């Protein structure tokens, strides 16, 4: 497989994880569901900060798997808010894998866009607070 050599984005990752053997499917790749769960966690972090409280995932607007993830890859997830509504926050998440420590390679493995809604203690939708200056 031809691999484009990339570098990690020049910003702080939202989340960084390493998949373990228990995260593999029958073909030896990391389960797509494991990757999706990590993306949901990473996307929720900036959403919770912006909402200043609890959020719930309301939709996965897009999800594209570009390359498989393997055990031992250092998986870095970058999440940025792309849209803010009255109660909702849409976040773009990009996922990169660092692999092959002897000759390091960085590949973009996934990109997704998710929408979260701010919720109160009872789990009901609530208005987002005004943005901090």
C-alpha positions as CSV (number, residue, x, y, z in Angstrom):
1,X,0.0,0.0,0.0
2,X,1.3,3.4,-1.0
3,X,1.4,5.7,2.1
4,X,1.6,9.5,1.9
5,X,4.1,10.8,4.4
6,X,2.4,13.4,6.6
7,X,3.2,15.3,9.7
8,X,0.9,15.8,12.7
9,X,-1.0,19.1,12.7
10,X,0.8,21.9,14.5
11,X,-1.7,22.1,17.3
12,X,-2.4,20.2,20.5
13,X,-4.2,16.9,20.1
14,X,-7.5,16.6,21.9
15,X,-6.9,13.0,22.7
16,X,-4.1,10.5,22.2
17,X,-4.5,6.8,22.6
18,X,-2.8,3.5,21.7
19,X,-5.0,0.6,20.7
20,X,-4.3,-2.8,22.4
21,X,-4.7,-6.4,21.1
22,X,-8.2,-6.6,22.7
23,X,-9.3,-3.9,20.2
24,X,-8.6,-6.0,17.1
25,X,-11.2,-7.5,14.8
26,X,-10.8,-10.9,13.1
27,X,-8.6,-9.5,10.4
28,X,-6.0,-8.1,12.8
29,X,-7.0,-4.4,12.4
30,X,-8.5,-2.2,15.1
31,X,-12.3,-2.4,15.2
32,X,-14.0,0.5,13.4
33,X,-16.3,0.8,16.4
34,X,-13.3,1.4,18.7
35,X,-12.1,4.2,16.4
36,X,-15.7,5.6,16.4
37,X,-15.8,5.6,20.2
38,X,-12.5,7.5,20.4
39,X,-13.8,10.1,17.9
40,X,-16.9,10.6,19.9
41,X,-14.9,11.2,23.1
42,X,-12.5,13.6,21.3
43,X,-15.4,15.5,19.7
44,X,-17.2,15.8,23.0
45,X,-14.3,17.5,24.7
46,X,-14.4,20.9,22.9
47,X,-18.3,20.6,22.8
48,X,-18.4,20.3,26.7
49,X,-16.0,23.2,27.0
50,X,-18.1,25.4,24.8
51,X,-21.3,24.3,26.4
52,X,-19.7,24.7,29.9
53,X,-21.4,21.4,30.9
54,X,-22.9,18.2,29.7
55,X,-23.5,17.4,26.1
56,X,-25.0,14.4,24.2
57,X,-24.1,13.2,20.7
58,X,-27.1,13.8,18.5
59,X,-25.7,12.9,15.1
60,X,-22.8,11.6,13.2
61,X,-22.9,13.8,10.1
62,X,-20.0,12.1,8.3
63,X,-17.4,9.4,9.1
64,X,-14.7,8.4,6.6
65,X,-12.2,5.6,7.3
66,X,-9.2,6.2,5.1
67,X,-6.7,3.6,6.4
68,X,-6.8,0.8,9.1
69,X,-5.4,1.4,12.6
70,X,-3.0,-1.2,14.0
71,X,-1.9,-2.3,17.5
72,X,1.0,-0.1,18.5
73,X,-0.1,2.9,16.5
74,X,-0.1,6.1,18.4
75,X,-3.5,7.5,17.5
76,X,-3.9,11.3,17.8
77,X,-7.3,12.9,17.5
78,X,-7.7,16.6,16.7
79,X,-11.2,18.1,17.3
80,X,-12.3,21.6,16.3
81,X,-15.7,23.3,16.6
82,X,-17.0,24.2,13.1
83,X,-20.5,25.4,13.9
84,X,-22.4,26.6,17.0
85,X,-26.2,26.9,17.1
86,X,-28.6,27.9,19.9
87,X,-28.3,24.5,21.6
88,X,-25.9,22.5,19.4
89,X,-22.3,22.3,18.6
90,X,-20.8,20.6,15.5
91,X,-17.2,19.3,15.7
92,X,-14.8,18.1,13.1
93,X,-12.4,15.4,14.2
94,X,-9.3,14.3,12.3
95,X,-7.5,11.2,13.3
96,X,-3.8,10.4,12.6
97,X,-1.7,7.3,13.3
98,X,2.0,7.4,14.0
99,X,3.5,4.0,13.1
100,X,6.8,2.2,12.6
101,X,9.1,3.6,15.2
102,X,12.3,2.6,13.3
103,X,11.2,4.8,10.3
104,X,8.3,6.9,11.6
105,X,5.3,7.4,9.3
106,X,2.2,9.5,10.0
107,X,-1.0,8.7,8.2
108,X,-4.4,10.2,8.4
109,X,-6.7,7.3,9.2
110,X,-10.2,8.9,9.8
111,X,-12.1,12.1,9.6
112,X,-15.6,12.7,11.0
113,X,-18.1,15.4,11.8
114,X,-20.4,15.0,14.8
115,X,-23.1,17.2,16.4
116,X,-23.6,17.5,20.1
117,X,-26.5,19.1,22.0
118,X,-26.1,20.8,25.4
119,X,-28.1,19.2,28.1
120,X,-29.0,20.0,31.7
121,X,-28.8,17.7,34.8
122,X,-32.1,16.1,33.8
123,X,-30.8,15.3,30.3
124,X,-33.0,17.9,28.7
125,X,-31.8,20.2,25.9
126,X,-30.6,23.6,27.0
127,X,-29.5,26.9,25.5
128,X,-25.7,27.4,25.1
129,X,-24.2,30.1,27.3
130,X,-22.9,33.2,25.6
131,X,-19.4,32.8,24.3
132,X,-16.6,34.0,26.7
133,X,-14.9,37.2,25.5
